Amino acid sequence: MAAKRLTAWWDRKSDPDRIELYTRWTFNFFALMEVLVGFSLAVVVEPRWGIGVVCLLVVAHAALCQITSRQCLDWMLDRRDRPTAVMWTNAAGAAVIVGVLLAFDSAGMTREPAGVTTLSSVVMIMAAMSLSLNLRPRDFGRLVFAATPIVAAMALLTGGPVRQVAVYAVMTLWSGLAGGFAGRASGWILAAVMELDEARHAQARLAVAEERLRFGRDLHDVLGRNLSVIALKSELAVQLAQRTGAASGAALDQMVEVQRIARESQSELREVVRGYRDTSLLNELAGARGVLRAAGIECEIDADSTTALPESVRAALGWVVREGATNVLRHSDASRCVIRLRLTEHPDAAVLTLVNDGVRDVKAARGIGGGGNGRSAGLIGLRERLGALRGTLSTPDPAEPTGDGRSWSHGVRDDRLPPDDEVFVLRAEIPVPGGAAHEDGRGGTGEGARGGEGGGGGGRGRSGAVDTAVGSGYGTKAGRAGTDAR
């Protein structure tokens, strides 16, 4: 029964706790060994009272070594202050025992000088093991080299021959270094194990914190745009409901759309919680155009083929489109928005640019307002996603006219804008493996993703992958939303 309890108690201990117990009981075992060796060698002293004195001194020093080692281990583990007083008391106790043994030997009160030398060595080893836990290796080495001539001088003062003095000097040096190495190594191993265990717990806490941040970021990205659309369509439905006649049917259609978006948001939220949510660039392009058209913003998409891009790149660009469209709704009075996706060479990269006019809150759109210094939750999430792919996200200052007064920066032009209109540019660039972005080629020069005006065609030119998906998406989702908004 006792063995089962002991086994169960041991099984409940963690590995660091077991190593700590092992280290502490090792020092206790050596203290017990000092007592046993002391009792066995004390018989070399002739008078019985001398045996009693030696045994008493050895027991006291062993107990002092046990206390010193326990407190020094606690100090190494940052559980208490440095036990300086106990440390020097231990050193003084070892010196007293060696001095008493030398005095007995010089007085002819011992039968075997070798036994006295052995007992003195054991005492010094135990003292060194305890003291090494409390001193840095350099300081402990200095202490050992300082103690060596002191012990030799004690042997010389007690009338010992030169040979005995040399033996005690060598014994002190060897005992100090050997005991110090053993004690310091045991303490260092224990401290290293505890530090690694703390690092493991810190890593686990960081993993939990990172997962919470990821969940919060995904939750923001999922609900941010949809809630904005719900609010927009609800306002539109209220305005239409205030009218008479056929407008009531349009208001009903808007509320049906609100219900659909709310259900989509609920489904996406479940996917985020499960951790299996993915983002499609094609779907996000279609959704962005539909949302912007519903808000009365003319949206033009000009996209190269994305079929050759890695899935991770397409997913990250999809998040950029989603967040960019949300910011257009929240922080602008835009009338036009252009989304351009280009696959560049030298270096090979996918560059997505979203430009809109009518910026009323530049700081908020750039992620400065509210959080300060670019700490917008949405843009921070985008930068984290792109950073994992070595990509970049930039929100430059509003573009300046380039000479003709009708040009947008970053290669996006629209001659229908007034010269003095302020524009905002969101630019994301993600490197792709060499040549991967151009395996499909870029195909014709047609309008491509500009197809699907309010439910129009599937697009032509380029490779057709983006154009067909986006065009058909606009035909079903964006087309209806744009018609209702008008």
N, C-alpha and C positions, 0 to 999 in steps of 0.2 A: 504493500500500500504506500509506504513512504517512497519507494523507488518510483512508483507511478506518479506521485505528486511532484517529485523532483523532476521527472522527465517532462511533465506537463508545464511546470514552471519554466524550464529551460526552453521548451518549444515556443512559449509565448514571447520570448525575448527576440528582439531583432538582431541582425548580424553585428551592427555597431555596438549594441548593448552587450552582446556576448564577448566581443573583443575587449571591451572595457573591463568586464568582469575578469576575463583571463589575465589582463595586464595587472589589475589591482591584486588579484590573488597570487600572481607570480611574485610581486614584491612582498606580500605577506608570507609566502612560502620561503623566500630567502631570509626573511627576518626569523622565521622558525628555525631554519637551518643554522643561522648564527647562534641561536640559543643551544641547539643540540651540539654543535661543534664546540661551543664554549664549555658546556658541561663535560664533554668528553676529554677536552684538553686541560681543564682546570685541575685535574688530578696530578698534573706535573708539579704543582705547587706543593711544597712540603707541609707547612702548617695547615691544619684544617680551617683555621680562621681565614687564611689566605685563599683557600678554595672558595669559601663563602663569599669573600669580597669579590673575587673574580666572577663568580656566578652571578652575583647581584648586579655588578657593573654590566656584564654582558646582557642580562635580561632587560635592564633599563635602556641600554643602547639599542637593543633590538626593537623594543616598544617605541623608542624615539624615531628609529628609522621607519617603522611602519606609519607613524603619524606624519613624518616628513614626506614620505612618498605619497600618501593619500592627499595631503594638502597641496603638494606640488603638482600632482595630476589634476586636481581641481583648478589650480591656477593656470595650467597649460590649456585647459578647456574653457577658460574664461568664466569660471564659476565662483571665484573668490579672489581676494587680493594676494599679492606675493607673500608667502610665509617666510619673511626674512629672519625673524627671531628664531623660529624653529630650526631653520637651516644652520645658523651659526651655533646654536645649541648642540645640534647633531655633530658638527665638526669638532666642537670643544669636547664633547663626550668621547669621541674616538681618540682624540689626543690624550685625554685622561687615562683611558684604558691602556693605550700603548705605553704611556709613561709608567703606569703602575706595573705592567708586565716587565718593563726594562728594569725598574727598581727591584722587583723580586729576583730577576735573573742576576743582577749585579750583586745582590746581597747573598747569593748562594741559596735561595729558597726554592729553586726549581731543580728537578731531576733531569729534564731533557730540554736543553735550549731550543732544539728544533720545534718542540711543541709550542713554546712561547712565540717563536717567529711565525708559525702557522696561524695561531690564534690572532696575533696582531695583523696579519695579512687579511684574514677574514673580516675583522672589524673595519679595516680601512676600505675593503671592497664594498661592504655594505654602506658605509658612509658615502663613498663615491657614487654609488648607484642612486642614492637619495638626493645628493647634492647636484648631480648632473641634470636633474629635472628642473632645477630652479635657476640654473645659470646658462648663459649662452656658451657654446663650445669654446670660444676664445677665452672667455672669463674663467671657465672651468679649467682649461689647460694652464692658464696662469696660476690658478690656485694649486694645481697638482705640482707644478714645477717650483712653487714657493714652499709647499709642504715638504718636499723631498729634503732640502738641506736642514729644515727644522727638525725632522725626525732623526736625521743623521746626527745633528747636534745633541739631541736628547740622548741618543745612544752613546755618544762620546762623553757627555757629562756624567752619565751613570757608570763610567769606568769601563765600558766595553772595549774590547780590542779593536784594532783597525779593521780586521776582517768582518767583525760584527757590524761595525759602522757602515761598511760598504754594502753588506747584505741588507741592512735596513734601508739604506738609500735606494738601492735597486728595487727592493720589495715595495717601497712606498710609490716609486714611479710606476712600476708595473701594475700594482693594485689599483692605483688611482685611475690610470688610463683604461684598464680592462673593465673595472666597475663602472666608470663613467660612460664608456662606449655602450655597455649592456643596458644601463639605465636610460641613457639618452635615446638609444635606438627603440626601446620599448615605448617610451613616451612619444617619440616622433611618429611611430606607426599608429598609435592610438589617436593622436591629433590629426594625422592625415586621413584616417578612416572616418573620423567625425566630420572633418571638413568635406570629404567626398559625400558623406551622407547628407550633410546640409545642402551641398550643391545639387544633389539629386532631388531633394525636396524643393529647392528653389526652381529647378528645371520643371518639376511637375506644376508648381504654382504658375510659372511663366506660360506653360502650355495651356493651362486653364484660362489665364488672362488673355492669351492670344486667341483662343477659341471664342471667348466672350467678345473680343473686339471684332473677330470675323463675323460672328453672328449679328452683332450690332450693325456692322457695315452692310452686310447683305440685307438685313431688315430695312435699313434706310434706303438702299438702292431699290428694293422691291416695292416698298410702299410709297416712296417719295413721289414718283411720277404718277402712279395710279391715284393717289389721294388728290394730287393737283388736278387731274382730269375729272375726278368725281366732283370736286368743288366747282370747277369750271362748268361742267355740264349741268350741275344743279342750279347754278346761277342762270344759265341759259334757259333751262326749263321754267324757272320762275318768271323770267321775262316773257317767254312765249305763252305761259299760262295766263298772263295778265291781258293778253290780246284776245280777240274773239274769232269765231269762225274756224277756219282750217288750222290756225296756229295751235289749237289745243292738241291736234294730232301730232304736230311736231314736238310739242312739249312732252307728250306721252312717249314718243320715240326716244327723246333724250333721257327720260327716266329709265326706259328699258336699257339703254346703253349704260347708264349709271349702275344698274343692277348687274349687268354683264361684267363690267369692270370690277365691281366689288367682289363678285364671285371669282374672277381671275386672281384678284389680289389674295383672296382667302386660299385659293389653291397654291399660289406661289409661296405664300407664307408657310403652308404645310411643307412644301418642298425644301424651304430654307431650314426649317426645324429638323427635317430628316437629313439635311446635309447633302442632298443629291441634286440641288438646283443647278441648272446650266443656262447659259445665255447664248442665243443665236443672233449673230450679226445681222443676218437677213431679216429675221423677225423684228429686231430692234429698229432697223432702218424703216421697215414698213410701219411699225408702231409709231415711230417719231413723226413720220409724215402725217399719219392719221391724226395724231394728237394735235400737231401744230395746225393742220387744216381746220380741225374742229374749233380752234381758238381764233380762226380768221387770219392765220399767218401763212403766207404762200411759202411752200417748202420745195426746194429743188435738190435732188440727190444726183450726184455724178460720181459713180463708183466703178473702179476697175474690178476685174474678176477676183473673187476671194477663194475659189475652190482649191488653189494650191497652197493657201496659207495654213499653218498648223492650227489645230482646233483651239489651242490655248490662246493664240493671237486673235482669232476671230471672236472668242468669248470676251477677251479683254476689250477689244474695240466695241463690242456690243454694249458693254457697261459704259463706255465713253459716250456713245450715242444716246443711251438712256439718260445719263446724268446731264449731258449737254442740253437735250430737249427739255428736261425739267427746269434747268436754269433759265432757258429762254422764256418759259412760261412764267417763272416766278419773278425774274429780275429785269424784264424788258417790256417795252411796248412795241415789239417788232412787227413789221409788215412783211418782211422777207427773211428767209433763212436758207443758207446753202450748206449742204453737207457733201464734202468731197473726200473720196478715198483713192489714194494713189499708191502704186507699188513702184518704189524707186530702185535705182541701181547705183552702186558705188557711193554709199553702202547700200546693201539690200535691206530694205525696210518697208514697212507698211505705214503710211502717213495718213491720218484722218484729220480733216480740218472742218470745223463747224463755225460758220460766220453768220451773225445776225445783226440787224440794225435796230434802232430804237432803244438803245441801252439807257435805262433810267437810273440804275444803281450799279455802277461799274465795280465798286469795291465788293459788293455782295456777289456779283457775278464772278469775280475773280477769286472768291473764297476768302476775302479780307473782312468783309462785314460780319459782325457777330462774333466770330472766333478770333479774329485778329491774326495778321501775318500768315494768311493762307491756311487757317485751321478749320475751314469749312469741312463738315463731316463728309459730304459727298466727294469733294475733290481730294481729301485725304485718302478716302477709300480708293479712288481711282489711281492716285499716285502709288499706293501700296500694291495694287494689282499690276500696274505697269512696271513698277520697280522689280517685281518678282521675275519679269521677263526682260529685264534690262532696258525697259522702255522709259520714255519721258513724257510728261504732260506739262504744257506751257500755256499760260493765259497772258499774252502780251498786252501792252497798253493799246487802246483803240488806235486803229491804223490811221496814218496821216495820208493825205492825198499824194499821189505819186507823179503828178504833173498834169494829167488830163482831168483830174478832179473827179473821176468816176471809177476809180480802181480800188478794189479791196486787197488787203495785204495777203501774203502767203500764196500768191498765184490764183486767188479766187476773185473773179471779176463779175461785176454786174453793172452794165451801163445804164440801167433804169433807176439807179439810186441817185438822189440829189447829191450834188457835190459836197454839201456841208453835213450830210448825215453822219452820225457817229456809229461806228460798228464795233463789234466785239468778236474776238477770235479765240477759239479753243482748239489747241493743236496737240494731237497725240501721235507719237512715233514709237514703233516697236521694231527692233531688228529681227530679221528672219534668216534662216540658214541660207547660205550662198546659193543663189539661183532658184531657190524654192518658190519665190514669189513670181517667177517668170516662166515656170514650166509650161503653163497653159498659153503663154503669150497674151497679148492684149486685144487681139482680134480687131475688128473694124473700128470705125470712128463715129458711129452713129450716136443717137441720143441715149441709148442704153437705159439707165435707171430713171431717165426722165419720163419714161412711159408710165401709163396708168393714171392719167389725170382724171381723178374722180371716178375711177373704175375702168380706166382705159387699158391699153394693151400690155403685153408682157415684155416689151422692150426689145431693142435690136442693137446690133453692134457689140463691141467688146466680146467677151466669151459667152454672154447671155446668162450666166449662172446667177449673178446678182440681179440682172435686169429682169429676168423672168420671175424670180421669187419676189422681188420688190414690187414689180408691176402688178403681179397677181394679188399681192397682199394689199396694195392700194385699191385694187378693184373691189375687194370685199370689205376690208376694214376701214381704210382711209377714205375710200370713195363715199361710203355712206355717211361717215362722220363729217366730211367736207360738205356734202349736200345739205345735211341737217343744219350745219353751222350757218350756211348761207340763208 
